[in-house]
Amino acid sequence: MENVERDVMDFDVVIVGAGPSGLAAACRLMQQANEAEQELTVCVVEKGSEVGAHILSGAVFEPRALNELFPDWQERGAPLNTPAIRDDVYLLKDAQKAQKLPNSLVPKSMHNTGGDQTRYVISAGNLCRWLAEQAEALGVEIFPGFAAQDVIIEEDAVRGILIGDMGVAADGTPKDGYMPGMELRAKYTLFAEGARGHLGKRLIKHFSLDAGRDPQHYGIGLKELWDVPADKHEPGLVVHGSGWPLDKDTSGGWFLYHAENQQVVVGLIMDLSYQNPWLSPFDEFQRMKHHPALSQYLEGGKRVAYGARALTKGGFNCLPKMTFAGGLLIGCDAGTLNFSKIKGLHTAMKSGLVAAESVFEALKAGDEGAQELASFTQKWEASWAYEELKESASFGPAMHKYGTVGGGAYNFVNQLLGNKLPNVHDTTTDYGALKPAAEFEKINYPKPDGKLSFDKSSSVFLSNTNHEEDQPCHLHLDDPDIPIKHNLPKYAEPAQRYCPAGVYEVVEDDAGQPRFQINFQNCVHCKTCDIKDPAQNITWVAPEGGGGPNYPNM
C-alpha cells in the first residue's frame, strides 16, 4: 500500500530465507563475530510458518560443508542418524520390467557409499530446524512467518528488504488487524530463497546477473513420505532410477530412500524442459509407484506426507553472477545444486559459508555496506563447491540434448575421462521447449487406487497447505486473457497439468465459455508455473507470511 508509514529495523546483515545456505551463512557470520569479539546484528526472515515448513529435498546429504561449519555436529545432536549403506540403480524398461545396473556402469557422482566420507539419508527440514537452533544460540535473530515482498534499492544498491503487509483483503483494502510490513535495512542482504526465488529473479534481471550465461534450467521434484512395514525397511538403502514412465524426450529420474523410524521417502524429479504439454508430472509420479521396483517397498505402507518444489539444476553453465552492490545471491537462488550428484544441500551451505566470510571481512574492515563484494567471487571460485559444479557442467545439458540413455552414456564416459569431453550447452529455455498440443496424443492417466497412487486434492491435504482466503492472489497474470486466448488453443493450457497442486483449472462460465480459474489456496510454493508457463505470463510473488505448506520432516 502506498503512503503507509512503516517501521524500520536496522541490521548489519539481513538474510532472506531460512534454508541451508541462509542458515549456514547466519551461523558463520556470528561465529566470526564472536571469535573477533565484534558486535554484529544478523536477521533471518522466513516466509514459512516455522523454520523447515517450506523445506523439501530428497535427501542424501554429504556433510562436507557441515564439517567445516560445526566440526562437532555429532556432539551437538545434528539430525544425521542414517548412514547410506547401499546403492541400487535401476533402468525401468516398461511398467513391469527393470534392469538393475551394475555399480561399474553407474557414474561415480551417483555413488553414495564408499569413498572418503559417509553420506546420510536425512530430512532437510529437520536439518534446517537444527541449524536454526545453532544460529539462535550464536545470537542470530530469526523471524518465521514474515515474507520478504520487495527489495529496497537506492542509488542502484540493495539496502535491505520490505516485509509484506499482513491483513490485506482480496480487493487490496486493509482488514481489521491490518499491519504494514516493516523495512529491514542492512549493510548487506543475502538472498537465500531457494529455487526461482521471486526477489532473486528480480535482482538477476535488474543487475543483468545472467549476462553471458546459458538460460537457467529447472526440474520439478515431487516427494512423499511413507511409513512402511519393518520387514520392508532397510535403513540407509538408497535407490535411484530412470526410464519408464518418462518417454525418450523427457528426462528425469526417481529416488527411494530408506530413512529412520521405518520411513521411506519416494520421489520423482522431472526436468521442466519437457516438450509434451499433455504431460502431468504429478500423474507420472503416481503411476511410477506401481512399478514393482518401487511398489515392493511401499505395499502395505501408509503415505503420511506429500510435497513438491522446483529445483534449480542448470549448473555451472547457467550460474549467474552472484554479487551486486549491497548483497549476494546464494544457494539455489543462484543455482548451486550439483545435478550430477542430485545433491544441493552441501554446495548451498558452502556458498553461504563463503558469503559469510566475505561479508564479515568487509564489515570488520569498517565497510559501511552497499558495496559489491569482489572478494566473494574470488573465494567462491577457489572453493571445492565451485570446482564440483565446474566438473559437472555438461551433466544436465547432455541429458537434455541426448536423452536419458544417451546423456547418461555421455556423462559416464566423460567422468571416466576426467571431464575431458567438450562442454555441452543447452540454450533453449524450459518454457520455450514446450510444443503445441496438436503434435502429441492426449495422455489418459490411470485413476489412482488410493493405496499406491492418489489424487491431487488428497495430496495437497497431506502437505498441510493453508492460505488466508481473503487476501490478494499471489499468482499474478500479466495478461488475464492469455490462458484462454493463447495457451488453451495452442497448448491445451498446460498449467492444469504442470501444477502439482491443482491450483489452475479451466472451467466453464455461466455462458458455457472456458474460464481460467486460480485456486491459490492450494499453492505449495513450488514455482513451476513461474518457470514453465509458455507465455511467461504468470509471476509468483510471496503471499502473506506464514501461508503455504507446513511440511513435517521433509
N, C-alpha and C positions, 0 to 999 in steps of 0.2 A: 504494500500500500504506500502511496506517495505521501510525502509531507508528514510522516509519522516520526515522533521523537523516539529515538532508540537509545537504550543503554549501551555503553561502550565498556568493554573489558580489554585491558592491555596485557599482553604476554610477550615473552621473548620468542617463543615458538608455538604455533598452533598446528596441530596435525589433524587432518580430515580423514577419519576412518580408523576404527579400532580393529583392523585386521593384522596379519602377521608383520607386514612391513611397517605400518604405523606404530604398532606397539613395540616392535624391536627398536625403532628409531627413538621412541619416547624413553625406553629403558636405558639405551646407550647414552642419550643426552644427559640424563640425570646421574648416571654412573660417573661420567666425566666431570660434571659439575661438583658432585660430592667429593670426588678424588682431589679436585683442584680447590675445594672449599670456596667455590664461587656460587653466588646466588643465581638461580635460573628458574624461570617460570615456564612450564610446559603444560599445554592443554590439549587433550584429545577429544574430539567430538565424534559421536557415533549415532547414525540415524536409527539404528535398531533399538528396540525397547530395552535391551541389555547387551553387553558385550557378548558376541557369539551368536546373537539372534539371527543375523543375516549371513553367517559364515557357512559356506558349503564347499567341501572339497573331498576328493576320493577317500582317504588319502594314505599313501605310503610316504612316510616322512624321512627325509635324510637330515640328520641333526647337525650338519656341519656348521651352519650359522649359529644355531643354538649353543653349540660347544664354545663358540667364540664369545657369545653374549653372557652366558651363565655356565661356566665350566662345571659348576657343582649342581647342575639341574636335577640330577637324580636325588641328591640330598634335599633339594628344595621341593621335591614332590611333583615334578613336571609329569603330565599325564601321558607318558610314553611307556606303556605297560606290555605291549605285544610285539616282540621282535618278529620280523619277517623270517620264516623258516624255509619256505619252498616256493618256487616259481613254476606255474604251469601256463603255457601259452597255446591257444587253440586257433585254428582257422576253421570257421563254420562254413561248410560247403552248401548246405541247404537246411531245411527245417529239422532234419533228423541227424545228418551226418556231420562229423567234425574230425579234423586231423590235428592231433597233438604234435606240436613242433618240438624237435629235439633241441636241447639247450644250445647246441653248436650252430643252429640256424637262427637263433634269436639275437637281434642286435644287442651288443653289450650294454648299451644305455638302458635297455629294458630289464636287465638283471637286477633283482632286489635282494639277493642273498650272495654271500661270499664277498670278496673284496676287503677293503681296509676299514670299513665302518658298517655298523649294524644299522639297518633301517627298521622303521616301526610302523605298524598299522595303527593309525590314530584317528581321533576326531579333531579336525582343525578348529571347530568351535570351542571344544574344551581346552585346546592349546591356547587359544586366544583369551579365554577366561582366566587361565593361569598366568599368562603374560600380563594381563591387566592387573592382577593381584601384585605381581612383582613391580609393575610400574607405579602403582599407588603407594606401595611400601617405600619406593625411592623418592616419592614426592611429586609425582605427576598427577594432575587433575584430569579426571575422565568424566565427560558429560554424555551418558547414553540418553537416547530419546530426543536428541537435538540434530536436526537435519541441516547441513550446510546448503543454503539455497543459492548463494551467489558469491562471486569473488569481488573483493574490493580492490580496484585497480586505480591508482593515482599516479600521474606522470609516467605512465606506462610501466609501472612496477606494482607487483602484488603487495598489498598492505594488510591482508587478512581476509576474513570471510564474513558473510551476513547469514545469520541463522534464520530459517524460515519462520514466518508468523505462525502462531497457534490460535485456533479458534476462529478460522475464516470460513464462512459459508460457501456453498457451491456457486453462488452468484457473485462472490468476491466481497461481500459485506461482512463486517465483524459480527460475530455471535456474542452472546453472553460469555464472559470469561476470556474474551479476546486478549492475547498477549503479543505485542510486537516482538519480532526477533531482535536479538542483540547483534551489535557489531563486535566481533572478536578480532582485535587488531594485533599484529605481531611483526616483529622484525623479520622473521622468516616463517613461511607457511609451507608445510609439506602435504601434498595431496596423495592420499593412500586409499582411494575409494574402491579399489578393485577394478575388474574388467569394465570397460566402457563407462568410467566414472563421468557423471554429467558435467562436473566442473572441469575435470581433466580434458574432456572433449572440447570444451570452450577454450581452454588455455592452449591446447595444441593448435587450434585454429587461429586464435588471437596472436600468438607469438610465432606462428609458422614453424612449429617444432618438428613437423613431419616432412619438411622440405628435403628433397633428395632421397627419401626413403620409399620403400615399397608400401603400398596401401596395407593397413593393418588387417589381419585376419583373425577370425574368431571361431569358436565352436560353441555348441550348447551342451552343457553337462546336465544329465538327469540322474537323480540318485534316490535310492530307497534304502531304508534301514530295516532289517528283518531280525526278529527273534526266531531262532531255529532249534530243532531238537539236538540234544547233546551228541547223539551218535552221528550227526551230520556236520558237526562243528570241529574244525581243526585250527585253533588259534595260530595266526601267523601265516596261513596259506594265502598266497597272492596269485590270483588267476586273471589273465588278460586274454582278449581275443578280438578277432575282426572277421570280416566276411558277412555272411547272412545275418540279418535280413537286408543289409545295405547292398545296393547294386554296385556295379563296377564303376559308375560315375559319381558315387557318393562315398567319400572317405570318412572314416571314423573307427571307433573301436569301443569295446566294453571292458568293464572291470568287475571283479567279485572278490572282495577281501574279507577274510575271517578275522574279526576284531575280538575284543574281550567280551566277557559276560554273555557268551552264547549268542553273539550277534554277528550277522553278515551284512556287509554293505555291497550293494549291486548298482551298477550304473552304466549308462551309455554316453559316450562323447561323440557327437556328430558334427562334422565340420559344417560351418554355415556357408561354405562355398558351393553347396549342392545346387543342382540345376532344375530339378523337377518340382514345380510349385504344388503338386499334389502330395508331396511327402509331408508327413507329420512326425517330427522327432519323438514326440510323446508316444504315439502309437507304434512306432518302430521299436521303442524300448519295451513297451508292454508285450508285444508278440515275441520279442527276443528271449524273454524269460522262460518261454515254453520250450526252448531248445534243451535237450537232455543234458548238454554240457553245463547248463546253469540250473535247470529245474532239479537236478539231483541234490542240490544243496538247499533249495528253497521249499520243496514239497513238505507239507506238514508244519511249516513255519507260519509266522504271522508278521505281516507288514506293519511297522509301527511309525514310520516317518517317510515323508516324500519331500523333495525339493528340486529346484532347477536353477541353474546360473550359467550365464555366458562366461567363457574364459578367453583371455587374450593369448593367441597361440601363434602369431606371426613370427615371433622370434627375432633373431639378430637383424635380418634384412628390413624389418619393419619398426625396429626400436627407435622411437623419436628422440630428439634432443631432450634431455631430462631437466635441464636448467633454464631458468628465466629470472629476470630481475625480481627478487623478493621471494623466490620459492623453488621447489623441486617437485617433479613427478616421480613417485617411487612405486615399486611392486607392480601389480597387474594394471594399475592406472597407466603405467608406461608400457607394460608388456614384457616383464622379465621372466615369464614362465618358460621352462625348458621342455618343449613338447616332445623331444626325443626320449625324455625320461617319463613323460606325463607327470611332471613334478614342477611346482612353482613356489611352494612354501619356503624352501631353503634359499632360493635366489631372491625372492621378495624380501625375506628377512635381511639378507646380505645387503640389498640396496638400501634398506632402512638404516643398517649399521654404518654404511659409508656416508649416507646423508647426515646422520647424527654427528659423525666425526668432522665432516666439512663445516657444518653449521656451528658446532661448538668452537672449532678452531677460529672461525671468523669472529664470533661473539667474544671469545676470550681475548682477542687482539683489540677489542674496543669497537668492532664494527657495529654501526647503528642500524644495520639492516637495509633491505631493499636493493642489495647488490646482486649481481649474477655470480654464483659461486663456481668459478672455473676450476677450483681445486677439486670439486666433486667429480667432474669429468675425468680428471687425471687419476684420482683414486679409484673410481669405478672401472675405468679401462685397464687398471692394473690389478683388478680383483679376480679371484677364481671364478666368480659368478659370470663376469663378462666373458672370460675365456671359455667357459662352458657354453654360453649362448653362441659365441663365435664358431665353436667347433661343430655345433648342430644347426648352422644357418640354413642348410638345404633340406633339413628333415621334413618340415611341413610342406614347403613348395614342391618337393619331389612327389609327395603323396597326392597333392592336387594335380600335378602335371601328368603323372604316370599311373595314377590309381593306387588303391591299397596294396595290391600284389606287386605291381611294377615299382611303386615308390618304396615299398618295403625292401625289395631286392636292391634298389639303388642305395638305400641307406645302409643295408647290411654290407655291401661291397665297399661303400665309402668309409664306413667305420673300420673295416678290415685294412684299408689302405691308409688309415690315419688321416681321413678327411682330405684326401688329395684330389678328388674329383672336382670338376668345375662347379662353382656355386650356382644353384638353381634359384630362379626368381619367379614369383607369381604376382603379376601386376594387375590382375583382374580383381576388382572389389568383390566382396562376398555378395552384396546385393546385386551387383552387375552380372553375376554368374547365372542368375535365375532366367530361365527360358519360358516362352509362352506356354500356357496350359495345353493348347491345342496340339503341341508336339509330343504329348505324353498321354497314356491312358490313365483315367482316374483310378486311384487305389482304393479298393474296398477292404478296409481293415477288419479283421475278425472281432466279434464282440468280446469284451472282457469276460472272464469266467468267475471273477470275484475271489479266486484262490491264488492264481499267479499273476493275473492281469486285471487292471482296474480302469475305471473311467476318470476323467479329469476332475469332476466335482468331488468325488471321494478322496482323490489325491490332494487337491487343494485343502480340503478339510484337515488332512494329516499334516499339512505344512503350518497349521495354526496361523494362517494369514488373516489379518484384520486391518481394515482402514475405516476411519470415521466416515460414514456415508455422506454426510452433509459437509463436504469440503470440495474445493476445486479439483477437477480431474487432473492428475499429474501426467497424463499421456496426451501431449499436445499435437494436434494436426495442423500443419502449416496451411493446408487447403482441405477443408472438410469434404469437398466434392470428389477428391481423387480416389478414395477407396471404391466408390460405386461407379464413377465415370471412367476410370482408367484401370485400376487394379482388378476389378471384378471381371470385365470382359477379356482382358489380356492374360491375367494370371489366376483367375478364379479366386481372387482375393486371398492370398496365401496367409495373411495374418490369422485366419481361422484355424490354420494348421500349424504354423511355426510357433505360435504361442503355446507354452506347455501348461497354461493355467485357465484356458477358456475365457480370456479377457475379451477377445474380439469375436463378434458374430455378425453375420449378415442375416437380417430378419426382414420380414415383410411389414410395411406400414399399413395403416387402415385402408389405403387405396390399393393394396396388393403390390406395391413397388418395393424393391430392395432398399434396405436402410442399414447403415453401418452402426453397430452398437458396441460401446466400450464399457465393459463391466470392470471398472478399475479396482473395485474392492477385492477382486480375485488376484491382483498382480503380486507375483512373488519376487519382483525386482530383478528378473533375470537379464533384462536389457536386450533380449533377442529382437524385439520389434524395432528398436532404435537402430539395430545393425542390419537386419535383413529386409526391411520394407523396400521394395524395388524402386519406389518413387522417393525414398528418403524423406518421407512426409511426416513421420512420427518422431517426436522428440520426447524422450523420457526425462522428467525432472523429479527431484525429490518431493514426495508428498509430505504431509505433516509428520513431524518427528514421532518415532515410535510405531508408525504404520508399517505394514508389510508382514513377511513371515516371522514366526518365532520358532526357529529351529532348535531342537534339543541338541544332542551330541552328534551333529552332522559335520 
